[in-house]
Every structure is written in structure tokens, then in C-alpha cells.
Amino acid sequence: MAGVYIHIPYCRQACHYCNFHFSVSRRNLQDFLNALKAEIAMTADFFDKPLKTVYIGGGTPSLLSGGEINAIFEAICRHFSLDDACEVTIEANPDDLSREKLMILQQTPVNRLSIGIQSFHAKDLSYLNRIHSTDQAIDSLKNAQSAGFENITADLIYGIPTLDDDMWIDNLQRLVNMNISHISAYALTVEEKTALAHFIRRGKYQAVSEEQSARQFEIMMEFLESKGYLHYEISNFSLPGHMSLHNLLYWSAMPYLGLGPSAHSYKDGQRFWNISNTERYISSIGQGILPREGEVLSDTDKYNEYIMTSLRTMWGCDLQKVTANWGQERTQFLLREASKYISRGHVYHIDDRLIVSPAGRFLADGIASGLFIV
């Protein structure tokens, strides 16, 4: 399986918690789109197989017009082959998804929407500095379904200081009631150099509580699994048959190509990343130079990454794969180190697999790091 990620580095407004590369000014949008199409042509030999997934993220790619989205896909189709059942996702803010905009999106190759709901409660949206309202969040989902989009994921954030447990359950219940087939949920984290970090340091905003985040993660697991959702990756839940192919690409070490400033790529044990500067990205592409750096992963890097990504999924870590790729000695090391997590009930050892238990899922990244070769 192979896929492409396209980073659109523009937003209407800066969310307080976001540390992704973006700008609220779109003065160089056309130059960026021209550079993006040129980068697509410059990377045409990256894959030798059809694309199973194309994901347009950002930023806020729902700012683009239908014509701009179609122009990007004309370039993609000119230089890459697409599988007949290719999953084509675009991230969208609720305030962009009017009935008119959704009808325009229906005239593009987009067949999956990832909608940044984050919360249905005004206090949370204000804390996060989200631009949309509660009504717009609700309407965006209803409008998308009415427009014929069946493959929809809604993003939520938990651990917001203004979000009590009853409000969190309400957020989840609303999505279940609307039969949203895929839910991605992330703990609010305070990243350096964000407005949220600044406000918390100055005492203007209440600090984020890890205890609250852990509790709301547990609530989410129990609630969504009771409603028939599969917890197939730590941050992702889906109804049967609605897992995100693009998510699976990342967690299965499949090749993916990142296009646009700050986008990352992976192929054959090598990782690449574009510079996180849109002006320099445009200038470099204009000179015929891919604006990226890269690294070749060592054998240990590959092992550590496999442990990290596999333990985040419902399938866990395949011990036979560890033995085949890294040898029996590494498997024995892994089992020795995992024994303490198994004894605590945080990891199960089932049929030659190590699988993080429900009790350990909130701690999954920490468990994985405890199993690394350093």
C-alpha cells in the first residue's frame, strides 16, 4: 500500500494549541499551488505501485476552492497512478462546510472528510481559539451526510480544562447519535512556542491535567467500544469497515510521500522531510531543488519504530516478525523487558503477539519506549 500526504499551510485563524506549520496570510497561495504541482512532477518516480490513499491536510485545506483542489488532483493523476478504490481525504473546519461548499467538494475526487470538531461546547472552543461555533459543528456533520459523504471522521480533543466528564460524554454521544463512522480523539498537549503554553505560563489559562486526560481517555474507550466502535489505534476508533487507510499506512511502515512545506515521507527505511518555511519551499522548488532533508534509519531505529507503531494498534507487536527481521536474541530481549508490563496487566502476550491491554493504552507510548534498544 502506498499513499500521499499533501500539506496546505494556510488557516483563517491560529488555534492556541497548534504547533503545525501554517500561516493566516494567503498572499502567496497561488505561488504555493504552482510549487506544489511542480513538486508532484519532481517526485513522480517515488512509487512503483498505485496510490491507495491521498490525504490533504494542513493547515486548513478546506479553504481551497473546488478548482484548486481539482488542479492538485490533475497533477497527481498526471504523475501517479491511483487505485480504483483510492481513499481521498480532505481535512475541513466546520465553518467551511456550507451546503454549497460540500456540493463543490462532491465535484472533486474527495470521498472522505476529516472534520475538526474538537468539541461541541462553546467554552472549549473559546479555550482552544477555534473559529467555529457549536451550531456550525453540528451543521457541518449534518450537511456532509446530506451531501452524500458517507466516509466521515470527526476529530475531538479531550483533557481541555473547561471540559468536564459529562460534557465529554456528550461530545461522544452526539457523534454516535449521528452515526459518524470514524472518530479520532487526541489529548490536549501543551507544545512549546504556542499561545496556549504562553497563556498557561502567565496564569491566564488553567493548566492541562494529565489525570483528567487519562480519565477521559478511559471514559472514551469504554463508551465507544460499548457502541460497537473498534479501538484500532490509540487515537482512532471506527465502526467495522471504516478504518482510515491513511492511518494504517503510517502505523504499518508502508511507503508514503509528503508534499508541501513541513511534510514528511518514508520509503525503504529512509525518512525525508521538507523545510517548514513556505517562502523558502516556493523558492527552492522554483530553482528545481527539492527542499528536503533526510536520514537512513539504522537497524535499531527500525526496530524501535516498529515497537512504537505496532503497540499503538489493536494488532500489537508480532514476535515472529521481530525474529525474522532482527533475530531471536532481539525477541528474547523484548520478552524480558515486556515481562514487567505483562505482570502489571498493561500488556498481553497472546499467540506470539504483544498487545497493549485496555489498562495500558493511555500509557502505550511510554510502554513502547521502555522496550526500545538504546
Steps between C-alpha positions, in 0.01 A plus 500: 500500500625850415367846572557872466461771762463861379554783748303821438661759730219753537235570767244771563595520868770357727377248758670552836633143525624446144871466420461385138650707221241749370432867428185710529612701196420358156684758295728236345232232456519490120880483506472214751254308284729539197793373708295208630413390147867528407600289803250234392673482162845492664408201718318296235742207534444457877253211458486193279145411607159671488404735781250358747458824690538874449462724805482880479577648841632816650435766593148522378475355149123557494594863427583392145248541221367205305709611203817510708435152641431359154818660365703324770341168406557556132870524583484193725326294230744621235801368690368216718257215448207477743330183614136481390397501867745773606401666829516878448471702820491872562518662842232762554391751759126504577463867404611416144246222444195685377257311278643686203861408585407136551334484160822644353705233682275236346631617162858415602665161561454546878304205646585535870475797735701552818312770690668686788212510748723490814197570724132589477527732803559874470728521806737244351500663157586833663784347705645345183433815292308300242332718239176300472194492726305212652226538239753496217654180641161328501397638161828399333439134581134509399578688180778257409271201542222672305746574219572126469828467691481168681866473597542764770740527790447750780795624705456562872733625774478383861677628810393860434482669845152638418373153399347307789422129471128549429582741217752249363240223498262741328757561225535126442125435518426764236733328253354158576146636458598635157654164403842652429703200387847612610610699804852626565565636848815658639607614845560873519874551521682823576766550234781749544474829310120479475256757631362240741842445659541877537157548658552216747843631604350842566210356698242623249386146418448201725770234457432167333459206738644161406266340754199650322633389160555144623152485651331633188700257286362213712147639469538521122631145467217348701230715340598457134577130528157450660352666189674261260806706409834324452788660688744413223767758584558695821340820364259344250165323520288375212188307427580170319617563145583868556862504614707775343731354235728799542534436874584137432769612255684687777465229764605218264829649371364519145652755258351847490597820326458837668451804278505864607695684771569297819361178346675171583563197278608141566626228268729197531637594841564863403318806630482839332347830606445829324604829657238667719508832319255571218698782337819293492302199379364701206842645421678163512244328277528792260872424470427132431626387842295283735512691831547199723736327734511131584647219701558129455361308793737263676399144580437611859291796382284267293451267796409784736258649250332164446454460877356853529258476209386140547419540868270791415277268298246233590718238327804566714859391449555181298781307668554285191561818301747620762687170475498502118627858476724536804578149626407274789728684743304822446172315555629358827607849607155632414323231702727560801435873495127451440460266798456786748219649290340158461508444877331838556223411255602776258607261223359165389714223348261319265587267210850635434384858534543771760182708519448798729202433727218750557662585834827585324377688194531850644860406586576334165775738386674474836475122493648494150791724600571260787551225241738696276860414430702802612 
